[in-house]
């Protein structure tokens, strides 16, 4: 009987560090302290060091991380923020939550990341910020983006939710702009056993602001100094993330090896495989191919017990919430939404599984 190949197997990954996760759980339970304690403080320090920044502030999720950063920089009603047209909707929602306006810019068709060559045409007198996304784990072209931002006096906030451990010119993503937000959703390269997120920055003042935002606008209990929310990375998730952080580079290396094997095995097929810039080292959060027969291919793989996912089937500008943008014609984002397909990619995926996925694709894409 043919076994199913899952799109993602967290159980295999977690099993490899099960004893350490159990110890982390016990440590938190024995401490009798579950919010804003020593585990979070330790993780924030360790992840800041790993990410090559001065401050890490743990929050409840990646969306809050981006939202709080925009608020901390004073971005609000009437302001404009340049965002990719091709991204998960959280990038846009963070802007909308501030009362600001997302201004979509199309991606480079090869990298799928925001195209710096198109950014300046989107800048107006109301533009305050550029928010590039390191999509699928590949860093955006940050030198070009930062140069544009400097020229126009704009803030750069990285959406690094998919790129933990990725490198751009030997520097970690999350350290390349003014600040960044990331996500520890379970499926991320560095995923919690629940939800979570973090803000990374070298700016002392921004770090202090977002610390207050996450905790009811308070730095001292019952003293509320600013607008506040309840969005804190809890002690249990911080403890689990401390364990997982130690394995992140090993896991990313394994993902990279799987990606290389896919690319080699799919040579000569009709599908378009990922292109990685010479200046970048992808975290390979996702391995995304493109096919003119995407839906047929997805169904065929499912029939052969191979699970795949579409990231993302509907671009943000065509979502119901963004009806004001529905009239925008963003052909590259729309084309990608019709063609992209993410293949199974996870730590401990074996040779037989990789070859079976590729062989099945080749059966109808050669």
C-alpha positions in Angstrom: 0.0 0.0 0.0 1.3 3.4 -1.0 1.8 5.7 2.0 0.8 9.3 2.0 3.5 11.9 1.6 2.4 14.9 3.8 3.0 18.4 2.8 4.6 19.0 6.2 5.4 16.6 9.1 5.9 18.5 12.3 5.8 15.2 14.3 9.0 13.9 12.6 10.8 17.2 13.3 9.6 17.5 16.9 10.4 13.8 17.6 14.1 14.5 16.9 14.2 16.9 19.8 11.5 15.3 21.9 13.6 14.9 25.1 14.6 18.5 25.1 11.1 19.7 24.5 9.9 17.6 27.4 12.6 19.2 29.6 11.5 22.7 28.5 7.9 21.9 29.4 8.9 20.6 32.8 11.1 23.6 33.4 8.2 26.0 32.8 5.7 23.9 34.8 8.1 23.7 37.7 8.7 27.5 37.6 5.0 28.3 38.1 5.5 31.4 36.0 3.9 31.6 32.5 3.9 35.1 31.2 6.8 37.6 30.7 9.3 35.5 32.7 12.9 34.2 32.4 12.2 31.9 29.5 11.0 34.7 27.3 13.9 36.9 28.4 16.4 34.2 27.5 14.8 33.5 24.2 14.7 37.1 23.3 18.4 37.4 24.0 19.3 34.2 22.1 17.2 35.0 19.0 18.5 38.6 18.9 22.1 37.3 18.9 21.2 34.7 16.2 19.5 37.4 14.1 22.4 39.8 14.5 20.3 42.6 16.1 20.3 44.3 19.5 16.7 43.7 20.5 14.1 40.9 20.1 10.6 41.5 21.6 8.4 38.4 21.7 4.7 39.0 20.9 1.6 36.9 20.3 1.9 36.4 16.5 3.6 37.7 13.4 0.7 40.0 12.4 0.9 41.8 15.7 4.7 42.1 15.2 4.2 44.0 12.0 1.3 46.0 13.3 3.1 47.1 16.5 6.2 48.2 14.4 4.0 50.4 12.2 2.4 52.0 15.2 5.8 52.5 16.9 7.0 54.5 13.9 3.9 56.6 14.0 2.3 55.3 10.8 -1.4 55.8 10.8 -4.4 57.2 9.0 -3.7 58.7 5.6 -0.2 57.3 5.4 0.8 54.9 2.7 3.0 51.8 3.0 4.4 50.0 0.0 3.8 46.3 0.1 4.2 43.4 -2.3 1.3 42.4 -4.4 2.4 38.8 -4.0 2.3 37.9 -0.3 0.2 36.4 2.5 -2.5 38.9 3.5 -1.0 39.5 6.9 1.4 42.0 5.3 -1.5 44.1 4.1 -3.6 43.6 7.2 -0.9 45.1 9.5 -1.0 48.3 7.4 -4.8 48.4 7.4 -4.9 47.9 11.2 -3.0 51.2 11.6 -5.5 53.0 9.4 -2.8 53.4 6.7 -3.1 52.4 3.0 -1.3 49.4 1.5 0.2 50.3 -1.9 0.9 47.2 -3.9 4.0 46.7 -6.0 4.5 43.8 -8.3 7.1 41.1 -7.8 10.1 40.1 -9.9 8.8 37.1 -11.8 12.0 35.1 -11.0 12.4 35.7 -7.3 8.6 36.3 -6.5 9.8 39.1 -4.2 8.9 42.8 -4.6 10.6 44.3 -7.6 12.8 47.3 -6.5 12.7 48.7 -10.1 8.9 49.3 -9.6 9.0 50.9 -6.2 9.8 54.5 -6.9 6.9 54.8 -9.3 4.6 53.9 -6.4 6.0 56.5 -4.0 3.9 59.6 -3.2 4.0 62.5 -0.8 2.1 60.2 1.7 4.4 57.3 1.5 6.0 56.5 4.9 7.3 53.0 4.7 8.4 50.1 2.5 7.6 46.6 3.8 9.4 43.9 1.7 8.6 40.3 2.4 11.3 37.6 2.1 8.8 35.3 0.4 9.1 31.5 0.6 12.4 32.0 2.5 14.3 33.9 -0.1 15.6 37.4 0.9 14.3 40.4 -1.0 16.8 42.7 -2.8 17.5 44.7 0.3 20.4 46.9 -0.9 18.2 48.3 -3.7 15.2 48.7 -1.4 17.3 50.4 1.3 18.8 52.8 -1.3 15.3 53.9 -2.4 14.2 54.3 1.2 17.2 56.4 2.0 16.6 58.6 -1.1 13.0 59.3 -0.1 13.4 59.3 3.7 11.3 56.2 4.2 11.2 53.5 6.9 12.0 49.9 5.9 10.2 47.2 7.9 11.0 43.6 6.9 8.3 40.9 6.9 10.7 38.1 7.8 8.0 35.6 8.8 9.2 33.0 6.2 12.9 33.5 6.4 14.4 32.6 9.8 18.0 31.8 9.1 18.1 33.1 5.6 21.1 35.3 4.5 21.4 38.3 2.2 25.0 39.0 1.4 26.0 37.0 4.5 23.7 39.0 6.8 20.6 37.6 8.5 17.2 38.6 7.3 15.5 40.6 10.0 18.6 42.7 10.4 18.6 44.4 7.0 16.0 47.2 7.5 15.0 49.6 10.3 13.2 46.8 12.0 11.5 43.5 11.2 8.6 41.3 12.3 8.6 37.5 12.2 6.2 34.7 13.0 6.6 31.5 15.0 3.4 29.9 13.6 4.0 26.1 13.9 4.7 25.6 10.2 7.5 28.2 10.1 11.1 27.1 9.9 11.3 28.2 13.6 7.9 27.3 14.7 6.4 27.2 18.2 3.9 24.5 19.4 1.3 27.2 19.2 1.3 30.7 17.9 3.9 33.4 18.4 5.9 36.2 16.8 8.7 38.7 17.4 10.0 42.1 16.6 13.7 42.6 15.8 15.4 46.0 15.9 18.6 47.8 16.8 16.6 50.9 17.9 16.2 51.2 21.7 13.2 53.5 21.5 11.3 51.3 19.1 12.0 48.2 21.3 10.6 50.0 24.4 7.5 51.1 22.5 6.6 47.7 21.2 7.2 46.2 24.7 4.6 48.5 26.0 2.2 47.8 23.1 2.3 44.0 23.8 1.5 44.5 27.5 -1.5 46.8 27.8 0.7 49.9 27.2 2.5 49.2 30.4 6.1 48.8 31.5 5.2 48.8 35.2 2.2 46.8 36.4 -1.0 48.9 36.6 0.8 52.0 35.1 -0.4 52.4 31.5 1.6 54.9 29.5 0.5 54.3 25.9 -2.0 52.5 23.6 -1.9 48.9 24.6 -2.7 45.3 23.5 -2.5 41.9 25.0 0.0 40.1 22.8 2.8 38.3 24.6 4.9 35.4 23.6 4.3 33.1 26.6 6.8 31.3 28.7 6.0 27.8 27.3 6.4 28.8 23.7 9.6 30.7 24.5 11.0 27.6 26.2 10.1 25.4 23.2 11.6 28.0 20.8 14.8 28.1 22.7 15.2 24.4 22.0 14.2 24.7 18.4 16.5 27.6 17.8 19.5 25.3 18.5 18.4 23.0 15.7 17.3 25.7 13.2 20.5 25.8 11.1 20.6 22.0 10.8 16.9 22.0 9.8 17.5 24.7 7.2 20.5 22.8 5.8 18.3 19.8 5.4 15.6 21.9 3.7 18.2 23.3 1.3 19.4 19.8 0.4 15.8 18.7 -0.4 15.3 21.8 -2.5 18.5 21.0 -4.5 17.4 17.5 -5.1 14.0 18.6 -6.3 15.6 21.1 -8.7 17.9 18.5 -10.1 15.2 15.8 -10.5 12.8 18.2 -12.2 15.3 19.4 -14.8 13.8 19.0 -18.3 10.2 19.2 -17.1 7.7 21.8 -18.0 7.4 23.1 -14.5 9.3 26.3 -13.5 11.6 25.6 -10.4 12.7 28.3 -8.0 15.5 30.7 -8.9 17.7 31.9 -6.0 19.8 35.1 -6.3 23.6 34.7 -6.1 23.5 37.2 -3.2 21.0 35.2 -1.2 20.9 32.0 0.8 17.2 30.9 1.1 15.8 29.4 4.3 13.6 27.3 1.9 10.5 27.8 3.9 8.7 26.6 0.8 9.7 24.9 -2.4 7.3 26.5 -5.0 7.1 25.4 -8.6 4.9 27.0 -11.3 2.8 25.1 -13.8 0.4 26.1 -16.5 -1.6 23.1 -15.5 -1.3 23.7 -11.8 -4.8 22.5 -10.8 -4.5 19.3 -12.9 -1.0 18.7 -11.4 -2.2 19.2 -7.9 -5.1 16.8 -8.4 -2.8 14.2 -10.0 -0.4 14.4 -7.0 -3.3 14.0 -4.6 -4.5 10.9 -6.4 -1.0 9.5 -5.8 -1.2 10.4 -2.1 1.2 13.4 -2.3 -0.1 16.5 -0.5 0.6 20.0 -1.8 -0.5 23.5 -1.0 -1.2 26.7 -3.0 0.6 29.7 -1.6 -1.5 31.8 -2.3 -4.6 31.1 -4.5 -6.1 34.6 -4.2 -3.8 37.7 -4.2 -4.6 40.3 -1.4 -6.0 42.8 -3.9 -8.7 40.4 -5.0 -9.8 39.4 -1.5 -13.3 40.5 -0.4 -11.9 42.7 2.4 -9.9 44.7 -0.2 -12.8 45.4 -2.6 -11.4 48.9 -3.2 -8.4 47.3 -4.7 -10.3 44.7 -6.8 -10.2 47.0 -9.8 -6.4 47.1 -9.7 -4.8 45.0 -12.4 -1.7 43.4 -11.0 -0.9 40.8 -13.7 2.2 39.2 -12.2 0.5 38.5 -8.8 -2.6 37.2 -10.6 -0.5 35.0 -12.9 1.4 33.5 -9.9 -1.8 32.8 -8.1 -2.9 30.6 -11.0 0.4 28.8 -11.4 2.2 28.3 -8.1 2.3 25.0 -6.2 4.2 24.2 -3.0 5.7 20.7 -2.8 6.3 18.7 0.4 9.4 20.0 2.2 10.2 19.2 5.8 13.0 18.0 8.0 13.7 14.2 7.8 11.9 13.9 4.4 13.7 10.8 2.9 15.2 10.1 -0.5 12.4 7.8 -1.5 9.8 10.5 -0.8 11.6 13.2 -2.7 12.1 11.0 -5.7 8.5 9.9 -5.7 7.2 13.5 -5.7 9.5 14.4 -8.6 8.8 11.2 -10.5 5.0 11.8 -10.2 5.3 15.4 -11.4 7.4 14.2 -14.4 4.7 11.7 -15.4 2.5 14.6 -16.6 4.9 17.6 -16.9 7.4 16.3 -19.5 
